[in-house]
Amino acid sequence: MAPAHQEPPAGTTVPAGDRRPPSGFSVWRGRRPFWGGLLLLLGGGEILLTEQASISVVLQAGAGGIAAYLLPVVMAVCGILLLANPGQRLFYSVVGVLVSLGTWVTSNLGGFFVGLLLGLIGSCLAFGWLPDQEPRRRRRRGPRASAPGD
């Protein structure tokens, strides 16, 4: 008689149901709009980096240029606040969208479109995130049942 629980042979895959429980970071990440906040933070950082480009590359638009540095900082702060305080995600994501769109005019076409797109996508992800939704699991297709008459 074989024991009730046997280890799978070496070199075989473990079924999806036998995975280990999530780590501390995975649990923390699952409780907040992580990817939205991270993309918004990266978008603000990218726009700030393009402000440091040489004058022959930079398209200077706007008066004074203070908004060129202020708006990406607000984007980055909104990204950090999305990660730190997910309860206010709707406010931070709306501010993130508006500020990201403002960088189109003030900050080299939104960091040459890269920071603008990162900010918009991150804000939209954060706006659509639902805190009480269960994580999605992959559904495994079993063998198809044959139809009667086959």
N, C-alpha and C positions, 0 to 999 in steps of 0.2 A: 504494500500500500504506500502510495506517495504522500509526502507531507502536504499540508493544506496550502502553504504559501511557498512558492519556489522563486528564486531569482531568475530573471531571463538570461539566456546564454550570452556570452560575450559577443559583441558585434551586432546585436539586434537592437531595434529601436524600442523605446519604452512607450506604451500607449499614452495618449493625452491625459487620461484620468489619473495617471500615476505621477504627475509632476509635483515638484516640491512647492510649498506655499510661497507666496510672493515675499520678497525682501522688504526691508523698511523703506527704501527709496521708492520701490514700486508702489507701495501703499500710499506714501506721501504724494507721489506724482498722480495717482488715481483720484485723489481728493481735490484736485484743482485743475484749472485749464492750463496744463503745463506747456503743451506745444504752442498754444496761442500766445502765452506770455513770453515764451522763449523766442518765438519769431518776431514779436513786437520789439523785444529787447535787442535782438540782432539787427533788425531794420534800423533802429535808432543809432546803434553803434556804427553800422555801415555808412549811414549818411554823415555822421560826425567824421569818419575817416576820409570821406571824399572831400570834405571841407579843407583838408590839409594837402590836397593835391596842388601841383604847380599851377601858376596863373595861366599858363597856356592851355591847360586842360579844363579848368574850372569855368563854367558858365555862370557869371555873376549876374544875379537878378535880384532886384529889391533894393530898398533904400536903407543904408546904414549897415545892414548885414547882421544885426543882432538876432533877428528872427531865424537866420540861417543856423545859428548855434542853439537857440532856445527851443525850437520845435523838435529837433532830434533828441534833446535831453528830456523833454516832456514825453516823447515816445518811449525812451528807455525807462523812465520812472514809471510810466503806466505798465510796462512789461513786468517790472519788478513788483509793483503793487498787485498785479494779477496773480502772481505766484504767492505773494505774502498774504493777501486778503481776498480769497476767491468769492466771498459773499457779496462784494461790490463789483463783480465782473462786468455787469451790464454798463455801469457808469464808465469804468476804465476802458472798456472796449469801444464805446461810442466816442470818448475823448481820443482814443488811439486812432480811430478811423478819420476823425476830423483833422487831427494833427498830421497824420500821414498824407492826407490830401493837401494840406497846407504846405508840405515840403516840396510839392510840385513846383510852386512858384518861388519859394525862398531858398531852397537848398539844392542847386544844381540838378533840377528836374527830378527831385526825390532821390538823390544819390545815384543818378544815372539809371533810374527806374528800378534798381535792385532793392534799395531800402524802402522805396514806396510800396513795391509789391509785397515785400516781407511784412511790412507794417499792416497793410490791408488784409492780407491772408491771416496773419496772427490775430488781428482784431476780430475778424469774422469767425475764426475758430473759437475764440474766447466768448463771443456773444452767443454762439450756438451750443456751448457746452452745458450739459445738464448735470447737476451734482448728485441727484438721486437715481440716476440711470445705472442699471447693472452693466458690468462689462460684457462685451460681446464675446461669445465663444464660437469657435469654429464648429460647424456641424459636420460630422463625419457621415458620409453616405455609405449606407450598408448595401448589401446585395439587393438588387432590385427583385421585388416579388414578381413572379410570372403571372400574367393575366390568366384568368380562367379560360380555358379553351386552347392554351398553347401546348 
